[in-house]
């Protein structure tokens, strides 16, 4: 059965998220992508082997590719023992698990919204469209089908909730919250990153149906932070099995959600332990999308 190894450093733990742990290194931060997995707002008692490696290394891959569009917070990826020792001269337990699943990042003043971009109609957007003909309050053409590519990619920001669910923001609400100039910058940069990533991914046989970005200010410059274009922040579909008019299998934790839904769990903590075959299949899903997008096996 998969277990979750926890890392502890002799420096302050700044934030423990559902998946990521962030340590304060004074000038910079250490961001660790663990193997923890959450679903329905609960962290499960088991991990997904190599999930943290995929999240960290895929984010690093995209941060490098998109830095000409928007700067980002990456200082270095902890990918070797030498890099670990040079950047983290601290007392650390489980040192070996930091390699490949962590990075040193610059501190940023976070913009407290989720910058969501949708290129295809699916999930909550499909549900809203069926009821109202709109997506995040934006009127859409009649007759769209589930999973269909939208006439143009949409910027549909939401609030960023520490607990519970994020809530959609209209354009006016976003302007009121962060100011019109910054709202315009976020929309333009989010759409530009999405278009670039979508075009690249299509060549690798992957459709990015939708994704979310996080931004912050570093030395006064708007920058990408947190994770980028991973299975936890994006809806990835295989182009060979894509069919308009139905939901699509995704390269993410949908296997876990489906099992939990049929398990009889009432979606209140604590979450149940996953069967070993579900753990293994989910792990392979994460590694497979990395393999397709990057063109090589995950580095352990």
C-alpha positions in Angstrom: 0.0 0.0 0.0 1.3 3.4 -0.9 2.4 5.6 2.1 3.2 9.3 2.3 6.7 10.2 3.4 6.8 13.6 5.1 9.9 15.9 4.9 10.9 18.1 7.8 13.5 20.9 7.7 15.1 22.9 10.4 13.5 26.1 8.9 9.9 27.3 9.3 7.1 25.5 7.5 5.3 28.5 6.0 2.3 26.7 4.5 1.1 23.1 4.3 -1.4 22.7 1.5 -3.4 19.7 0.4 -0.5 18.6 -1.9 2.4 21.1 -1.5 4.5 22.1 1.5 6.2 25.5 1.5 9.2 26.3 3.7 10.5 29.8 4.4 14.2 30.2 3.5 14.1 33.9 4.4 15.0 35.3 0.9 13.4 32.5 -1.0 11.0 29.6 -0.5 11.3 25.9 -0.8 8.2 24.4 -2.6 7.8 20.6 -2.2 5.3 18.7 -4.3 4.3 15.7 -2.2 2.6 12.5 -3.3 -0.5 13.4 -1.3 -3.8 13.4 -3.2 -7.0 15.2 -2.4 -10.6 14.8 -3.7 -13.8 16.5 -2.7 -11.9 18.8 -0.4 -10.4 16.0 1.6 -6.8 14.7 1.7 -6.7 10.9 1.3 -4.8 8.7 3.8 -2.6 7.3 1.0 -0.3 8.8 -1.5 0.1 8.3 -5.3 3.6 7.1 -6.1 5.6 9.6 -8.2 2.8 12.1 -8.3 5.0 14.8 -6.7 7.7 14.1 -9.2 5.3 14.7 -12.1 3.8 17.9 -10.6 7.2 19.4 -9.9 9.0 18.4 -13.1 6.1 19.2 -15.4 5.7 22.6 -13.8 9.5 23.2 -14.2 9.2 22.1 -17.9 6.4 24.7 -18.5 7.9 27.5 -16.5 11.0 27.2 -18.7 9.0 27.1 -21.9 6.8 30.1 -21.0 9.3 32.5 -19.4 9.5 34.5 -22.6 5.8 35.3 -22.2 5.7 35.9 -18.4 8.5 35.7 -15.9 8.1 33.2 -13.1 9.2 32.5 -9.6 11.7 29.6 -10.2 15.2 30.1 -8.8 16.3 26.4 -9.3 14.9 22.9 -9.4 16.3 20.6 -6.8 17.2 17.8 -9.3 20.6 16.5 -8.0 22.3 15.9 -4.6 24.8 18.7 -5.5 22.0 21.2 -6.1 20.2 20.1 -2.9 23.4 20.6 -0.8 24.2 24.0 -2.4 20.8 25.5 -1.9 19.6 23.7 1.3 22.4 23.5 3.9 19.9 22.6 6.6 19.0 19.7 8.7 16.5 17.6 6.7 14.9 14.2 7.2 14.1 12.1 4.1 16.5 14.3 2.1 16.4 11.9 -0.9 12.7 12.5 -1.5 13.3 16.2 -2.2 15.3 15.5 -5.3 13.1 15.8 -8.4 10.0 16.9 -6.4 11.1 20.3 -5.1 12.2 23.7 -6.3 13.6 27.0 -4.8 11.3 29.9 -5.7 11.3 33.6 -5.2 8.9 35.1 -2.7 5.9 36.8 -4.4 3.0 39.1 -3.4 0.2 36.8 -4.5 -2.7 38.0 -6.6 -5.6 36.3 -4.8 -7.5 34.9 -7.7 -7.4 31.8 -9.8 -6.8 32.8 -13.5 -8.9 30.1 -15.3 -8.8 29.7 -19.1 -11.2 27.4 -20.9 -10.7 26.3 -24.5 -13.3 23.5 -24.5 -16.7 23.3 -22.8 -16.6 20.7 -20.0 -17.2 20.3 -16.3 -18.9 23.2 -14.4 -18.8 25.3 -17.6 -20.9 22.6 -19.4 -23.3 22.5 -16.5 -23.7 26.3 -16.5 -24.1 26.4 -20.3 -26.9 23.8 -20.2 -28.9 25.9 -17.7 -28.2 29.4 -18.8 -26.5 29.4 -22.2 -23.6 31.2 -20.6 -20.1 30.4 -19.2 -19.1 32.5 -16.2 -21.8 35.0 -17.2 -20.5 35.2 -20.8 -23.2 34.5 -23.4 -22.2 31.6 -25.7 -23.4 30.5 -29.2 -26.4 28.2 -29.2 -26.1 24.5 -29.9 -22.7 23.8 -28.3 -22.1 20.2 -27.4 -20.3 18.8 -24.4 -16.5 18.8 -24.8 -16.7 20.9 -28.0 -13.9 23.4 -28.7 -15.1 26.9 -27.9 -15.2 29.6 -30.7 -12.5 31.3 -28.7 -10.7 30.6 -25.4 -12.4 32.2 -22.4 -10.8 33.8 -19.4 -13.1 32.8 -16.5 -11.4 33.8 -13.2 -12.5 32.7 -9.8 -11.9 33.6 -6.2 -9.1 31.7 -4.5 -10.6 30.0 -1.4 -8.3 28.5 1.3 -11.3 26.3 2.3 -14.3 25.2 0.3 -14.9 26.0 -3.3 -13.7 28.9 -5.5 -16.4 31.1 -6.8 -16.7 32.6 -10.4 -15.9 36.2 -10.9 -17.6 38.4 -13.5 -15.4 40.9 -15.4 -16.8 43.8 -13.4 -16.3 41.9 -10.1 -12.7 41.2 -11.0 -12.1 44.8 -11.9 -13.6 45.9 -8.6 -11.4 43.3 -6.7 -8.0 43.9 -8.2 -8.4 47.0 -10.5 -9.1 47.1 -14.2 -5.4 47.4 -15.4 -4.3 44.3 -13.5 -7.4 42.4 -14.5 -6.6 43.2 -18.2 -3.0 42.1 -17.8 -4.1 38.8 -16.2 -6.5 38.1 -19.0 -4.1 38.9 -21.8 -1.2 36.9 -20.3 -3.4 33.9 -19.3 -4.8 33.6 -22.8 -1.4 33.9 -24.3 0.1 31.2 -22.1 -2.9 28.9 -22.8 -2.7 29.4 -26.5 1.0 28.6 -26.6 0.6 25.5 -24.4 -2.4 24.3 -26.3 -0.6 24.5 -29.6 2.4 22.7 -28.2 0.4 20.0 -26.5 -1.7 19.2 -29.6 1.5 18.3 -31.4 2.1 15.8 -28.6 -1.3 14.3 -28.9 -2.8 16.1 -25.8 -5.7 18.5 -25.7 -5.6 21.0 -22.8 -9.4 21.6 -22.3 -8.9 24.1 -19.5 -6.4 25.2 -16.9 -5.8 27.6 -14.1 -2.8 29.9 -13.4 -1.7 31.7 -10.3 0.1 35.0 -10.4 2.1 37.2 -8.1 4.4 40.2 -8.1 8.1 39.7 -7.8 10.2 42.9 -7.7 7.2 44.7 -9.0 6.8 42.4 -12.1 3.7 40.3 -12.7 5.0 36.7 -12.6 3.7 33.1 -12.7 3.8 31.3 -9.4 2.8 28.0 -7.8 2.3 25.1 -10.3 1.9 25.3 -14.1 -0.1 23.2 -16.5 -0.1 20.0 -14.5 -2.7 17.3 -14.2 -3.8 18.9 -10.9 -4.4 22.3 -12.4 -5.5 21.3 -15.9 -7.9 19.1 -17.8 -5.8 17.0 -20.3 -7.5 14.8 -22.9 -5.9 12.3 -25.3 -6.6 13.5 -28.9 -6.9 9.9 -30.2 -10.0 9.2 -28.0 -11.5 12.7 -28.1 -15.2 12.7 -29.1 -17.5 15.7 -29.1 -20.8 15.3 -27.3 -19.7 13.3 -24.3 -17.4 13.6 -21.3 -13.8 12.7 -21.9 -11.4 10.5 -19.9 -8.8 12.8 -18.3 -5.1 12.4 -17.4 -5.7 13.3 -13.8 -7.3 12.0 -10.6 -10.6 11.2 -12.2 -10.0 7.5 -11.5 -9.9 8.4 -7.8 -13.0 10.6 -7.9 -15.0 7.9 -9.7 -14.0 5.2 -7.2 -14.8 7.5 -4.2 -18.2 8.3 -5.8 -19.2 4.7 -6.0 -17.6 3.6 -2.7 -20.4 4.8 -0.6 -18.3 7.5 1.1 -20.4 10.5 2.2 -17.6 13.0 1.1 -17.1 14.1 4.7 -13.6 13.6 6.3 -12.0 11.3 6.9 -11.6 10.0 3.3 -11.3 6.2 2.8 -8.1 4.4 1.8 -7.9 3.7 -1.9 -7.5 0.1 -3.3 -4.0 -0.7 -4.5 -5.1 -1.0 -8.1 -6.7 2.5 -8.1 -3.4 3.9 -6.6 -1.3 2.2 -9.3 -3.6 3.2 -12.2 -3.6 6.8 -11.0 0.1 6.9 -10.7 0.4 5.6 -14.3 -2.0 8.3 -15.5 0.2 11.1 -14.1 3.4 9.5 -15.5 1.8 8.9 -18.9 0.8 12.5 -19.4 4.3 13.6 -18.4 5.8 11.1 -20.9 3.6 12.4 -23.7 4.2 16.1 -23.1 7.9 16.1 -22.3 8.8 13.1 -24.5 10.8 11.2 -21.8 10.3 9.3 -18.6 10.0 11.0 -15.3 13.3 11.5 -13.5 13.6 9.7 -10.2 
